[in-house]
Amino acid sequence: MKPLEDIRIIAVEQYGAGPWGSMQLADLGADVIKIEDPNSGGDIGRYVPPYREGTDSLFYESFNRNKRSIALSLNDDDDREVFTRLVATADVVYSNLRGDVPAKLGITYDSLRHINPQVVCCTLSGYGSDGDAAKRPGYDYMLQAAAGWMDITGEPQGPPTKSGLSLVDFSGGLVAAISMLAGVHAARRDGVGTDCDLSLFDTAVSMLSYVGNWHLNEGFEPQRTTKSSHPSLVPFQAFEASDGWLTVGCAKEKFYRRLTEVVGDDRLAEERFSSFDRRIENKTELLSILEAAFIERTADEWVDRLEAAGVPVAKVKSVAEALQDPLVAQRGLVFDTDHQRWGSISNIATAPRVGPRLDANRAAPQIDEHRAELLAELDTSTNSKGA
């Protein structure tokens, strides 16, 4: 069996964060049944440009493989009856709607416990399900702004900057995946389900981590740093080479000693640079020496030399270059799925794995693709219980 083959998740989800979280579990074998509203054309992710045809988009494919779809309006009596039957068979009812919507739709634990006392009702919203904030729509851009991320990202004299990826959405999905697994574990142990009230705001604030703790305890005010440099370690930043950029980090004294040997400038071994504290005190002079050295060779040359010496280093690559790294193939991070419209689609694998990486993957479902299959399963389950 696949690691999560015995877990069923009813997913009232759309767009990014929610589908990303459930796909982590679907890729590990969970039966994720995607509920799509027929009145709105299903998951809005189906219609995200630029790579879109009809109700298929590569954006949607990136968040929904290995799932099944059934079109149900939760406000329609007949559809609600099907939904209720699905809940009776499920471990989790999962949603990523606006914070005040799950209660209105009746998909919280209090609304569903009479159907399935062990069901875990997991809601991932922008700002949580309580108070006035529950009514606020939450998107990654807004959360990166609201949680302080943009204020500390970018060059010191530049504007506040968003990450190039939707990191709050992705992190929120991972938080939801962890919470669902924890909820199912507790429900199977105790025989009672629960609500999981998760939010992207909670996720983003929690990821302030040590920077937030420094501020709370010592009044630290985070500042943007030049060339993505670390706030307390020198050298630990991006450096310009003759043909591009690389990152070098000396988080241990041994790494700095190795760096000085590779660069070969005797000034780097002077007493003023001999410890973490001294390098911070003399940061300007140290970085001036290193910047002058790094610009003399290509990024690949520096990476080869520094890796050989055991110094943490990486070339700053484009997305295309990153995906061409031999390690991507070695780790099985790209695979193909068959698709009825496009024939074949290349996919980026999710990171969680248990044992060997699973190699049986399905493309994201069409709207309502699995209605007949799911209704037949429900009928079989009902007949079996009746027998």
N, C-alpha and C positions, 0 to 999 in steps of 0.2 A: 504493500500500500504506500501511497504518497504520504508524506508526513502529516498533512492536514485533511486527508481524504474523508475523515469522519466528522468534519465541521461544515455546517450549512449556514450561509449568511444571506439574508434577504437585504439587498442593498437599494435603498431609495436615494440614489446618488446622481450627481451630475458634475460636469466640467472637470476640475482638476484634483483638488485635494482629496475629496472623498473617493473617487475612483482609483486614485493612486494608492491609497491605503488598502483598499480591498484587493487590488491587483497583487500586492505583496503576498497576500494569503492565497489568492487564486493560483499564483505561480507555484505555490507549495502544495497545491492539491485541494484546497478548500472549494466547496461547491458554492460559488457566488452567483446568486440569482438576482439579476439586475431588473428592478422595477422601473419601467419607462412610461411616462404619461402620454397616452395617445393623443391628447388634446393639444400638446405643445410640440409634437414631432419627436418626442423622446429626448434623450440627453442632448443638451445644447452643444456639447463637445463634438457632436457629429457634423456641425456646420461651421467649424472654425477654419478659416482660410489660412494659408493659400492653397494647400494641397487637399482639395475636397472635390468629390463627385457625388451628387445626390445626397444620400444620408450617410455617406462614408467620408471620413477625413483621416489623414495620417495622425492628426492630433488625437482624435478619438481612439484610434488603434493603439496609441502609446499608453493609454490608461485603462484599457478594457479587455485585453486578451484573456483567454481561459475562463470567461464568464458565460452565463446563459442569460437570455433576455425574454421577458414577457411584458406586454403592454397592458397596464392596469391603471385606471383612474381611481384613486383611493376615496373619492367622493361619490363614486357610482356604486349602487347597492350590489349589483351582480359582481362587479370587479372586486369590491370589498370582501365579498364572500370567498373569492378565490384567494385573495391576500390573507384572509384569516386562516384558511386551510394551510397555506404555506407557512405562516407563523407557527402553527401547531407542530410543524416538522423541523423548525429551525433552532439553531443555537443562538443566533444573533439577528437583530433587526438594526441595520446601520443606515445612517443618513448624514448628509452634509448640506442641510437646508439652513435658511436663516434661523437664528436662535429661537424665535417664538413660534415657528411653523410646526415642528414635530408634535407639540402638545395639541395644536389645532387639528392636525391630521390624525391624531389618536395613535401615534406610533411610539409612545413612551411606555415605560414599564407598567405604570399604573393602568394604562389603557389596554395592555396586552397580557397582563399577568393571569387573567382568568382563562385565557386561551392556552398559555404555556407558562407555568410558574417558574420555569428555569431559563426563560429567554433573557438574553442580555440586550438591552436597548442602548445602542451607542450613537450619540449625536455629536457630530463635529461641525461647529458653526464658527462664525467670525469672532463673536465676542461672548459666547456662552448663552445659556437659556434663561437666565434670571435678570430681572430689572429692565430698565429702559434700553440698555445696550443690546439686549437680545433682538431688538427690532432693526439693528444696523446691519446692512449687508457687509460682508467681509471678503475682501480680495487681497491677494498677496501684496500688490503694490501698496495698498493702504496700511496693511499690517507692518510692512517693512518701515513705513514712515512712522506709524503710531508707537512702535516699540523701540524707537531710537536707532534702528539699524542704519537708516540712510544718513543720519547725522554723523555717523562715524565712518562712513564708507566714501572713498574717493580721495582725490588729492586735496591738501589743505586749503588751497585757494580756489578750488572748484566748487560746483554746486553739490548739494546732497545727492547721493548716488545709490540707485537700486542695484542689487546683485544681478548679474547677467542671467541667472536662473531663478525660477520661482521657489526659492528655498523655504519660505514659510509654508507654502502649500505642500511641498514634498515632505518637510519635517512634520507638519500636521498630520499628513497621511500615515507616516510611520508611527506617530504617537497613537493614532487611532488603531493601527494594526496591533501594537503592543497591548493597548487597553482591551481590545476585543479578545485577544488570547488570554489575558489575565482574567477577564470577566467569565469566559467560558470555563476556565480552570476552576474558579471559585464556585460557579454554578453547579458544575459536576461534583465538586467536593461537598457542597453544602445543600444542594437540592433547591436552591433559590436563586433567581436571576436578580438583575439590578439595572439601574441607569448608569451610563458613562457620559457625563456632561463635559465634553471636550471643546476647546476653542483654539482658533489660530492665534488669538491674542495671548492666551496662556502659553502656547508653544513658543511664540516669538520672544516673550518676556523671559521665559525660563532659559532661553538660549543666550541671554545676556551673561549668564554664568559668572565667571570670575570678574569680568568687567563690572557687572552689576554689584557683586559682593564688595569689590574695592570701593565703589561709590558709596554703598550703604554703610560700610564700616569705617572708611577713611576719607570720605568726601572726594574721592578721585573723580576727575572730570575727563572722560575719554576725549581724545582729539584725533582727527584724521592725521595719518602719517604719510610722509613722502615715500613714494615708490613701494607702497604696501608694506612698510617696515613694521616689525613687531614692536609693541609699546615698551618692552622692557628687556629685550635681548639685542645685542649688537655684535656682529652683523647677522641680520635675519631679515632679508628683504629681496626685492627684485633688483637686478643689475643689468645694465645695457651692455650687450656684446657688440661685435662689429656688424652683425647681421640680424640681431634680434635681442631677445631678453632671456634671462634665466633667473631662478630663485636659488639663494644660498642661505642656509640656516645653521648657526652654530649654537645649539641648545646645550652643549656640553663643552667643557674646556678642551677635551681631546680633539673635538672637531675644529676648534680654532687653531690649535697647534698644527693640525694636518693642513688646514687652509694656508697657513703661513708658509709651509714647506712647498706646497704646490705653486703658490703665487711667486715665491722666491724673492720677495722684497724684504731686506733685512730690517727695515723700519717696523714691519708688522710684529717683530719679536721684541721690540723695546718694552721697557718696564711700564710705560704709560698705557700699554694695551694688554697687560699680563693677567687681567682678571675681568669678570663680568662688570664689576663696578667701575674699574678704570676705563674699560672700553665705552661705557655709557658716558663717563665724564669727558672723554676725548673723542666722542662720536664723530664730530665734523672732520677732524684730521684723519681718523681711521677710514671713514667712507671715501674721502678724497683719494687716498692711496689705492683702495680697492677699485673704485670706479675707473681710475686711470689705467689700472691693470686689465680689468675685464673688457674694456673697449678695444683692446689690442688683438683679441682672438674671437673666433666665431663661437656662438652658443654651443654648438655640438662639440667643439674642441674642449671647451671648459667643462662640459658635462662629462666627457670621457675622462679627462684628467682628474676631476674631483671625485667622480664615482670610484675610480681606481684607487684613490687615496682614502676612501671611506668617509667622505664629507657629504652630508645631506644636500642634494642639488637636484634641480629639475629644469628642463627647458620650458619656457612659456610657449605652449603650442596652440595652434588653431584647433577648432573642433575636428576638422578633417585630419589633421596630423595626429590628434589624440586617438581617433578611431583606427588609424593605420598602425598604431603601436602593436608590435607582435604579441605583447602581453594580453591584448584584447581577445585575440583568437585563442591564445593559450588558456585563458580563464573562461572561455565560452561565453563571452559577453555580448556577442551578436549571433542571432539565429534567424532563420526564415520561417514564416508561416504561410500556408496556402490561403488565398483570399479569392472569393468568387468574382469580385470586380476587377482587381488588379493582378490576379494570378498568383503573385508571390510578394510578400512584404518582409523587409529586413527589420528586425526588432533589437532594441537594447534590452538586455536582461536586467531583472531586478537583482539587488545585491544579496538578500537573505538566501541562505542555502543550508540544507541539512543532508549530509552525505553528498553523493555525487549530484551534480546539477541535473535537474529533470529535463528531458529532451522531447517530451510529447506536449507540444503547445498548439493551441487553437487561436485563430484570428478572433478579433473582437466580434461579438454577435450582431446580426442585423436586428432591427426593431422587431420584437415579438417572435423572433426566430424559433424559440423553444416552447411556445405555448402548448402545442399538441403534446410534446414530450413531457412537459411538466404536469399537465392535466392528467395524462395517463398515469404518471407516477403517483399523483394524489389519489386517483381512483384505486390504484393497486394497493396503496397504503391503507385507504379506508376499508376496502374489502378484506384485507388481511386482518385488520383490527376487529372487523365484524365477525370474521371466522373464529 
